[in-house]
Amino acid sequence: MADVRIVSHADLHGTFADWMLTPLGTLDEKEELINAIKVALMTDALADPDEILPDPDATDRRGWWGDYDAFPIWGGWPLGCKNWLLTRAKISDSFSFEGATLQRAEDYTRIAMRPFLDNKLASRIEVMASRIGLERIEVLITVYRGPKDAIELRFQSLWADFIAGN
């Protein structure tokens, strides 16, 4: 089953994705598994009612409406990752009220990747979050597909206080 190829671009304003076109102007249909992983990680998963949202005045727990009855309707699973909950979080250690930010980033990413293992689209997935400087966490995901070459993806989250005019 072919799917379009998604290319992503990250800057201080966020991470953006778009469809890749071939030189003939048609959609590039390579890298189906990579695209599915990108969609899973770049879609906001529904926060649990007891989770602390990035904006203390917000009530939007996000999520995707297509998750409702995904399995009985089309044999699917809930999409998304809860890393969006970390958008305004301080990079803290395990003594923080919510726990270590690096560990939360890894846990949220592993949960988002679990359906790929459960549905045998991958044989093993490794996730490792690391702090890059004072304001950034990078999550490295390596997806193994049996004897095929492993797929390695890096996702970054930015933590920064922006001063007007900078």
C-alpha positions as CSV (number, residue, x, y, z in Angstrom):
1,M,0.0,0.0,0.0
2,A,1.6,3.2,-1.1
3,D,1.5,6.4,0.9
4,V,2.8,9.9,0.2
5,R,6.3,10.9,1.4
6,I,6.3,13.6,4.1
7,V,9.2,15.9,4.6
8,S,9.5,17.9,7.8
9,H,11.2,21.2,8.6
10,A,11.8,22.5,12.2
11,D,12.6,26.0,13.3
12,L,11.9,28.1,16.4
13,H,8.3,28.5,15.5
14,G,7.6,24.8,15.4
15,T,7.9,21.7,13.3
16,F,6.1,21.6,9.9
17,A,5.5,18.8,7.4
18,D,4.5,18.8,3.8
19,W,4.1,16.3,1.0
20,M,7.1,15.6,-1.2
21,L,6.6,15.8,-5.0
22,T,8.6,14.0,-7.7
23,P,10.3,15.9,-10.5
24,L,7.2,15.1,-12.6
25,G,4.9,16.8,-10.0
26,T,3.3,13.7,-8.7
27,L,3.3,12.6,-5.1
28,D,6.4,10.7,-3.9
29,E,5.2,7.4,-2.6
30,K,8.4,6.1,-0.9
31,E,9.1,5.5,2.8
32,E,5.6,4.4,4.0
33,L,6.8,3.3,7.4
34,I,8.8,6.5,8.0
35,N,5.7,8.5,7.1
36,A,3.5,6.5,9.5
37,I,6.1,7.1,12.3
38,K,6.2,10.9,11.5
39,V,2.4,11.1,11.6
40,A,2.4,9.2,14.9
41,L,5.0,11.5,16.5
42,M,3.8,14.8,14.9
43,T,0.1,14.3,15.9
44,D,-0.9,15.4,19.4
45,A,-2.3,12.5,21.4
46,L,-5.2,13.1,23.8
47,A,-4.0,14.0,27.3
48,D,-5.4,12.1,30.2
49,P,-7.9,14.2,32.4
50,D,-5.4,14.3,35.3
51,E,-2.3,15.4,33.2
52,I,-1.0,18.9,33.6
53,L,-1.4,20.9,30.4
54,P,1.3,23.3,29.2
55,D,-1.1,26.3,29.6
56,P,-2.6,26.2,33.1
57,D,-5.6,28.1,31.9
58,A,-6.3,25.7,28.9
59,T,-8.9,23.0,28.9
60,D,-8.0,21.6,25.4
61,R,-6.6,18.1,25.9
62,R,-6.0,17.9,22.1
63,G,-6.1,14.5,20.5
64,W,-7.5,13.5,17.1
65,W,-11.2,12.9,16.3
66,G,-10.2,10.0,14.0
67,D,-9.1,8.0,17.1
68,Y,-12.7,7.5,18.1
69,D,-13.6,3.9,17.4
70,A,-10.4,3.6,15.1
71,F,-10.1,-0.1,15.6
72,P,-13.7,-1.3,15.0
73,I,-14.1,1.1,12.0
74,W,-10.9,0.6,10.1
75,G,-8.7,-1.7,12.2
76,G,-6.5,1.2,13.3
77,W,-5.2,2.5,16.6
78,P,-5.0,5.8,18.3
79,L,-2.5,8.1,16.7
80,G,-0.3,10.7,18.4
81,C,2.3,11.5,20.9
82,K,2.0,13.4,24.2
83,N,5.3,15.2,23.8
84,W,3.2,18.3,23.2
85,L,2.7,18.3,26.9
86,L,6.4,19.3,27.3
87,T,6.2,22.5,25.2
88,R,6.5,24.8,28.1
89,A,8.1,22.4,30.6
90,K,11.4,23.1,32.3
91,I,14.0,20.5,31.6
92,S,14.0,19.0,35.2
93,D,15.4,16.0,37.0
94,S,13.6,13.0,38.6
95,F,12.9,15.0,41.7
96,S,10.4,17.3,39.9
97,F,6.7,17.0,40.6
98,E,6.1,15.4,37.2
99,G,9.4,13.6,37.0
100,A,12.4,14.0,34.8
101,T,11.6,15.7,31.5
102,L,14.0,13.5,29.5
103,Q,12.3,10.4,30.9
104,R,8.8,11.8,30.1
105,A,9.9,12.6,26.5
106,E,11.2,9.0,26.1
107,D,8.0,7.5,27.7
108,Y,5.6,9.5,25.5
109,T,7.6,8.6,22.4
110,R,7.6,4.9,23.4
111,I,3.9,4.9,23.9
112,A,3.4,6.5,20.5
113,M,5.6,3.8,18.9
114,R,4.0,0.9,20.7
115,P,1.4,0.2,17.9
116,F,4.1,-0.3,15.4
117,L,5.4,-3.2,17.5
118,D,2.0,-4.5,18.4
119,N,0.9,-4.6,14.7
120,K,4.3,-6.2,13.7
121,L,5.3,-3.2,11.5
122,A,8.6,-3.2,13.4
123,S,10.5,-5.9,15.2
124,R,12.1,-3.6,17.8
125,I,12.2,0.1,18.5
126,E,14.8,2.0,20.6
127,V,14.1,5.5,22.0
128,M,16.7,7.7,23.6
129,A,16.2,11.3,24.7
130,S,19.1,13.5,25.4
131,R,19.5,17.1,26.5
132,I,21.2,19.3,23.8
133,G,22.3,22.5,25.5
134,L,20.1,24.4,27.9
135,E,17.0,24.7,25.9
136,R,16.5,21.6,23.8
137,I,15.8,17.9,24.0
138,E,16.4,15.6,21.1
139,V,14.7,12.2,20.8
140,L,16.5,9.5,18.7
141,I,14.3,6.7,17.5
142,T,15.7,3.6,15.8
143,V,13.2,1.3,14.2
144,Y,14.3,-2.3,13.4
145,R,12.4,-4.3,10.7
146,G,13.9,-7.8,11.1
147,P,16.7,-8.3,8.5
148,K,16.0,-4.9,6.7
149,D,18.1,-1.8,7.4
150,A,17.2,0.1,10.6
151,I,15.5,3.4,10.3
152,E,16.9,6.2,12.4
153,L,14.9,9.4,13.1
154,R,15.7,12.4,15.3
155,F,13.0,14.7,16.7
156,Q,13.7,17.9,18.6
157,S,11.7,19.9,21.1
158,L,12.8,23.4,21.8
159,W,12.6,25.0,25.2
160,A,13.4,28.7,25.2
161,D,12.3,32.0,26.7
162,F,12.0,34.5,23.8
163,I,12.8,38.1,24.5
164,A,10.9,40.6,22.3
165,G,13.1,41.9,19.5
166,N,15.5,38.9,19.5
